[in-house]
Amino acid sequence: MPRTSRSFSISDNINFKKAALDWTRNYKKVVWLDSNKHTDKYSFLNLVVAVARQTTGSFFETESIDEAQNFIDKEKDWLFGYITYDFKNNLEDLKSENLDLLDFPELHLFCPEKIIFINESTVEFKYLENCKHEIEEDFQNLIGKTKTQLDLPSQGIHIQMRIHKDAYFGKVNKMLEHIHRGDIYEANFCQEFYSSESIIDPWSVYHNLNAISQPPFATFLRLEDKFLLCASPERYLQRNGEMVVSQPIKGTAKRDADLENDKMLKNQLEKNPKERAENIMITDLVRNDLSKSALKGSVHVQELCKVHTYKQVHQMISTVSSLIDAETPSTQLIKETFPMGSMTGAPKVSAMKVIEDLEESKRGLYSGTVGYFKPNGDFDFNVVIRSILYNATKKYVSYSVGSAITAQSIPEKEYEECLIKAKAMRSVLES
């Protein structure tokens, strides 16, 4: 689809970003992706916001990944959206029957009417022809927005646990029985925290969550009355021409205000045999997934068990890449690798069956992915973790956290790891 592009200079990047986030209140479909200035050799974008009105029929939307591929091939335009964890049921002989109070559709991708790319000193607008006349007006409105509504309080927040502590220990022990029998080697076990009859302002909560976390794959997503507020540090999968990259995370340590203690915690994570074993198992699983479409001999581990530091936690990350034939459909790569290894386990299908049996909530968009396809089919998708999900109609707020269970796992330690990961979400909801 043809788009009109215009670029402008901006002098105040921070306030422009706040104004742009507040501006998205006018749209029923929103995907906001912010790298928080994290850069590496795989970085595509600094910050991009894509929006569409609910009332117009001028843009494309789909809940079918095959329709999405057809759109990319024919229209050569941008697609933004998400895939939930439960899309796995279309890829394997699996099912999801656990409790779901959020009601996100399984998959949703749309072609935005308006795309805005925000950099340090410039902003670029790419609008469909039907709304290109709004570029100048939108820019002037954003420049003129000196006061935003990003400080609205939440109401009625009382966090509850779906699985209480003793029950959590029991379920982890059951997972360990599967491991000792040889059914699986590793599985990611997650638990939900929730608040019913609660009202939040998603824009305010996301702004505050991102401010205390500043991760490289931060996401604000709106689909009508459903919201994702995501502070993810993890990339699921990226395609850049003939190169494919995945960066699984396994291994987490808390930060410390004391610099020496913080450095010690980082070093301990780097050398921890259990954390390294977890990461290496999942890295091997990712290697296997990428090999399904890779050119022979092209799968490489670029970085193994490298510890990266973020505002809230230290994370152990590996980077796996492969080369593919240029004609390989982008959605084929997703079908072959989804769900991501870091949120499932090994062997993947067996682990997902055990996970489904022991968890009590349907994961939905948690453990899924949000991202975009470029007009040429290249793409970049994150892993939906460290995230708050909200159904405004039901007044239901939810966040989930998990950890990898292996033969070396101690239930008490896994529980503590979950609480570390939950800290940021809980603090912004209760503040």
C-alpha positions in Angstrom: 0.0 0.0 0.0 1.4 3.5 -0.8 2.4 5.6 2.1 3.4 9.3 2.4 6.5 10.0 4.5 7.5 13.2 6.2 10.3 13.9 8.7 10.6 16.7 11.3 13.3 17.7 13.8 12.5 17.6 17.5 14.4 19.2 20.3 12.8 17.4 23.3 12.8 13.7 22.7 11.6 12.8 26.3 8.5 15.0 26.3 7.7 14.2 22.6 7.7 10.5 23.6 5.3 11.2 26.5 3.1 13.2 24.3 3.0 10.5 21.6 2.1 7.8 24.2 -0.8 10.0 25.4 -1.9 10.7 21.8 -2.5 7.0 21.2 -5.6 7.2 23.5 -7.4 8.3 20.4 -7.0 4.9 18.7 -8.5 1.5 19.3 -5.5 -0.4 17.9 -2.0 0.5 19.1 1.4 -1.1 19.1 4.2 0.9 20.7 7.7 -0.6 20.6 10.5 1.1 22.5 14.1 0.0 22.6 14.9 2.5 25.4 18.1 3.4 23.5 19.5 -0.1 23.9 21.5 -0.9 20.8 23.4 -3.8 19.4 24.3 -5.1 16.0 20.8 -6.6 15.6 18.8 -3.4 16.4 16.3 -2.3 13.9 14.4 0.7 15.4 14.6 3.1 18.3 10.9 3.7 18.9 8.0 3.0 16.7 4.2 3.6 17.3 1.6 2.1 14.9 -2.1 3.0 15.2 -5.4 2.4 13.5 -8.9 3.6 14.0 -11.5 0.9 14.8 -14.2 2.4 12.5 -12.4 2.5 9.2 -12.3 -0.3 6.7 -9.2 1.1 4.9 -6.6 -1.1 6.7 -6.0 -4.8 6.8 -6.3 -6.9 9.9 -6.3 -10.7 10.4 -6.3 -13.5 13.0 -4.6 -15.9 10.5 -0.9 -16.1 10.1 -1.3 -17.4 6.5 -3.4 -14.4 5.6 -0.6 -12.2 7.1 1.9 -13.9 4.8 -0.3 -13.3 1.8 -0.7 -9.7 2.7 3.1 -9.2 3.0 3.7 -10.9 -0.4 1.0 -8.9 -2.2 0.8 -5.5 -0.5 4.4 -5.0 0.6 3.4 -3.0 3.7 3.9 -3.0 7.4 2.1 -5.4 9.8 2.1 -5.0 13.6 0.5 -7.2 16.3 0.9 -10.2 18.5 0.7 -14.0 18.7 -0.4 -15.6 22.0 1.3 -18.6 23.6 -1.8 -20.6 22.8 -1.1 -20.4 19.0 1.0 -23.5 19.8 -2.3 -25.5 19.6 -2.3 -24.9 15.8 1.2 -26.1 15.4 1.2 -29.2 17.6 -1.3 -31.7 18.9 -1.9 -29.6 22.0 -4.8 -27.9 23.8 -5.3 -25.1 26.4 -8.2 -25.5 28.8 -7.1 -23.6 31.8 -8.8 -20.5 33.2 -8.8 -17.4 30.9 -10.2 -14.1 32.2 -8.4 -11.8 29.7 -9.9 -13.0 26.4 -7.3 -11.9 24.0 -7.8 -13.3 20.5 -5.2 -16.0 19.7 -3.5 -13.9 17.1 -4.0 -10.4 15.8 -2.0 -8.6 13.1 -3.0 -5.3 11.4 -1.8 -2.8 8.9 -1.7 0.5 10.6 -3.0 3.7 9.1 -0.3 5.7 10.9 3.2 4.8 11.7 5.6 7.2 13.6 9.3 6.5 14.0 10.8 8.5 16.9 14.5 9.0 17.1 16.7 11.1 19.3 16.3 14.3 17.3 14.0 13.4 14.4 10.5 12.0 13.9 9.3 10.4 10.7 5.6 9.9 9.9 4.5 7.2 7.4 0.8 7.5 6.8 -1.6 5.7 4.4 -3.0 7.9 1.6 -6.4 8.2 3.3 -4.9 10.1 6.2 -1.7 11.7 4.8 -3.4 15.1 5.2 -3.3 14.6 9.0 0.5 14.4 9.3 1.1 18.2 9.8 -1.8 18.5 12.3 -0.6 15.4 14.3 2.9 16.7 14.5 1.8 20.2 15.6 -0.5 18.6 18.2 2.4 16.4 19.6 4.8 19.4 19.7 2.1 21.4 21.5 1.3 18.7 24.1 3.2 20.1 27.2 0.9 18.4 29.7 0.0 14.7 29.4 -2.2 12.5 31.4 0.4 9.9 32.4 -0.1 10.2 36.2 -3.6 8.8 36.7 -4.0 6.6 39.8 -5.2 3.0 39.8 -8.2 1.9 41.8 -9.1 -1.2 43.7 -5.8 -3.0 43.2 -5.4 -5.9 45.6 -3.0 -8.5 44.2 -3.9 -12.1 44.7 -2.0 -15.3 43.9 -3.6 -17.9 41.6 -1.3 -20.6 43.1 -0.4 -20.2 46.8 3.1 -20.9 48.1 2.5 -24.5 49.4 0.6 -25.4 46.2 3.5 -23.9 44.1 6.0 -26.1 46.0 3.8 -29.2 45.3 3.5 -28.4 41.6 7.3 -27.9 41.2 7.9 -31.2 43.0 5.5 -32.9 40.5 7.5 -31.3 37.6 10.7 -32.6 39.2 9.1 -36.1 39.2 8.6 -35.8 35.4 12.3 -34.7 35.1 13.6 -37.6 37.2 11.5 -40.1 35.2 13.1 -38.7 32.0 9.8 -37.3 30.5 11.5 -33.8 30.2 14.8 -32.2 31.0 13.6 -28.7 31.7 10.3 -26.8 31.8 9.3 -23.2 32.4 6.6 -23.2 35.1 4.6 -20.0 35.5 2.1 -18.6 38.0 -0.4 -15.8 37.8 -1.0 -12.9 40.1 -4.2 -11.0 39.5 -6.6 -8.3 40.7 -10.4 -8.4 40.1 -12.8 -5.4 39.9 -9.8 -3.1 39.4 -9.5 0.0 37.3 -6.1 1.1 36.0 -5.1 3.7 33.4 -3.0 1.6 31.1 -1.0 4.5 29.7 0.1 5.7 33.2 0.9 2.2 34.3 3.0 1.4 31.2 4.8 4.7 31.5 5.8 4.0 35.1 6.7 0.3 34.4 8.9 1.4 31.6 10.5 4.1 33.6 11.7 1.7 36.4 12.7 -1.1 33.9 13.9 0.6 30.7 14.2 -2.7 28.8 15.1 -3.1 25.1 11.8 -4.6 24.1 9.2 -2.4 25.9 5.7 -2.6 24.5 2.4 -0.9 24.9 -0.4 -2.7 23.0 -4.0 -1.9 22.8 -6.7 -4.0 21.1 -10.0 -2.2 21.9 -10.6 -2.9 25.6 -7.6 -5.2 26.0 -4.1 -4.0 26.9 -0.5 -5.2 27.3 2.0 -3.2 29.3 5.3 -5.0 28.7 8.8 -4.4 30.0 10.5 -7.3 28.2 14.3 -7.7 28.0 14.0 -10.6 25.5 14.0 -11.0 21.7 12.2 -14.0 20.4 13.1 -13.9 16.7 14.3 -11.5 14.1 14.7 -11.8 10.4 17.1 -9.4 8.6 17.3 -10.5 4.9 18.8 -14.0 4.9 19.8 -13.9 8.6 17.7 -15.1 11.5 18.5 -14.3 15.1 17.1 -15.6 18.4 18.3 -14.4 21.9 16.9 -16.7 24.6 17.1 -15.6 28.2 17.7 -18.2 31.0 19.2 -17.0 34.3 18.2 -14.1 36.5 19.8 -12.3 39.4 18.6 -9.3 41.4 20.4 -6.0 41.3 21.9 -4.3 44.4 22.3 -0.7 45.2 25.8 -1.3 46.5 28.1 -1.4 43.4 30.4 -4.1 44.9 27.5 -6.3 45.9 25.9 -5.8 42.5 29.1 -6.8 40.7 29.3 -9.9 42.9 25.7 -10.9 42.1 26.5 -10.5 38.4 29.6 -12.7 38.6 27.8 -15.3 40.6 25.1 -15.5 37.9 27.8 -15.8 35.2 29.4 -18.8 37.0 26.3 -20.5 38.4 26.3 -24.1 37.1 22.5 -24.5 37.4 21.8 -21.2 35.5 24.4 -22.0 32.8 22.9 -25.5 32.4 19.4 -24.1 31.9 20.6 -21.6 29.4 22.7 -24.1 27.4 19.7 -26.5 27.2 17.5 -23.8 25.8 20.2 -22.6 23.5 20.5 -26.1 22.1 16.7 -26.2 21.6 16.8 -22.9 19.7 19.6 -24.2 17.5 17.4 -27.2 16.7 14.4 -24.9 15.9 16.4 -22.6 13.6 18.0 -25.6 11.8 14.6 -26.5 10.3 14.9 -23.7 7.7 18.6 -23.0 7.9 21.1 -23.4 5.1 23.3 -26.4 5.9 26.0 -25.6 8.5 24.8 -22.0 9.0 23.5 -22.3 12.6 25.9 -20.6 15.0 25.9 -19.6 18.7 27.2 -16.1 18.5 27.2 -15.5 22.3 26.7 -18.1 25.0 25.6 -17.4 28.5 26.5 -13.7 28.4 25.2 -11.7 31.4 23.5 -8.4 30.5 22.5 -5.8 33.1 19.2 -4.0 33.2 17.7 -1.6 35.8 15.9 -4.3 37.7 17.9 -7.5 37.1 20.9 -9.2 35.6 20.0 -11.6 32.8 21.9 -14.4 31.2 21.4 -14.3 27.4 22.6 -16.4 24.5 22.5 -15.4 20.8 21.9 -17.9 18.1 21.9 -17.1 14.4 21.3 -18.9 11.1 21.2 -18.2 7.4 18.1 -19.0 5.2 17.2 -19.0 1.6 15.9 -15.6 0.6 12.6 -17.1 -0.6 11.8 -18.6 2.7 8.4 -17.2 3.9 8.8 -15.2 7.1 5.8 -16.8 8.8 7.3 -20.2 8.1 10.2 -19.3 10.4 7.7 -18.3 13.2 5.7 -21.6 12.8 8.9 -23.6 13.1 10.2 -21.9 16.2 7.0 -20.9 18.2 6.6 -20.9 21.1 10.0 -19.7 22.1 12.3 -22.2 23.9 12.9 -20.0 26.9 9.2 -20.1 27.8 8.6 -23.8 27.2 11.4 -26.4 27.8 13.0 -29.5 26.5 11.9 -31.5 24.7 9.5 -28.7 23.7 6.3 -30.6 23.1 6.6 -32.8 26.1 7.4 -29.8 28.3 4.3 -27.9 27.0 2.1 -30.8 28.0 3.4 -30.9 31.5 3.2 -27.1 31.7 -0.5 -27.2 30.7 -1.3 -29.9 33.2 0.3 -28.1 36.2 -0.4 -24.4 35.5 -3.8 -23.1 36.5 -4.2 -20.1 34.1 -4.2 -20.0 30.4 -1.1 -18.0 29.4 -2.7 -16.2 26.5 -0.5 -13.2 25.5 1.9 -13.9 28.3 4.7 -16.0 26.9 3.6 -15.0 23.4 5.1 -12.3 21.2 4.6 -8.8 19.9 6.3 -7.2 17.0 6.1 -6.2 13.3 6.8 -7.3 9.8 8.5 -4.8 7.4 7.2 -4.4 3.8 10.0 -6.6 2.6 9.1 -9.4 5.1 11.9 -8.8 7.6 10.6 -8.9 11.1 11.4 -8.5 14.8 9.4 -10.0 17.7 9.9 -9.9 21.5 9.0 -12.4 24.2 6.1 -11.2 26.3 7.4 -11.4 29.9 7.6 -8.9 32.8 4.2 -7.7 31.6 0.8 -6.6 32.9 -2.3 -7.6 31.0 -5.6 -5.8 31.4 -9.2 -6.3 30.3 -10.8 -3.0 30.9 -14.4 -4.3 30.3 -13.9 -7.0 32.9 -11.8 -4.8 35.2 -9.3 -7.7 35.4 -5.6 -7.1 35.9 -3.1 -10.0 35.5 0.6 -10.5 35.5 2.5 -13.9 35.4 6.0 -14.9 36.2 7.9 -18.1 35.8 11.2 -19.9 36.1 12.9 -22.8 34.5 12.7 -26.1 36.5 15.6 -28.5 36.0 16.9 -31.5 38.0 18.9 -29.1 40.2 15.9 -26.9 41.0 15.0 -26.2 44.7 11.4 -25.1 44.9 12.1 -22.4 47.5 14.7 -20.8 45.2 12.4 -20.9 42.2 9.7 -19.2 44.2 12.2 -16.5 45.2 13.2 -16.0 41.6 9.5 -15.5 40.6 9.1 -12.8 43.3 12.2 -11.0 42.0 10.7 -11.0 38.5 7.3 -9.9 39.8 8.6 -6.9 41.8 8.4 -4.3 39.0 4.8 -5.1 38.0 3.6 -5.2 41.6 5.3 -2.0 42.5 3.7 0.0 39.7 0.2 -1.4 40.3 0.3 -0.8 44.0 2.0 2.6 44.0 
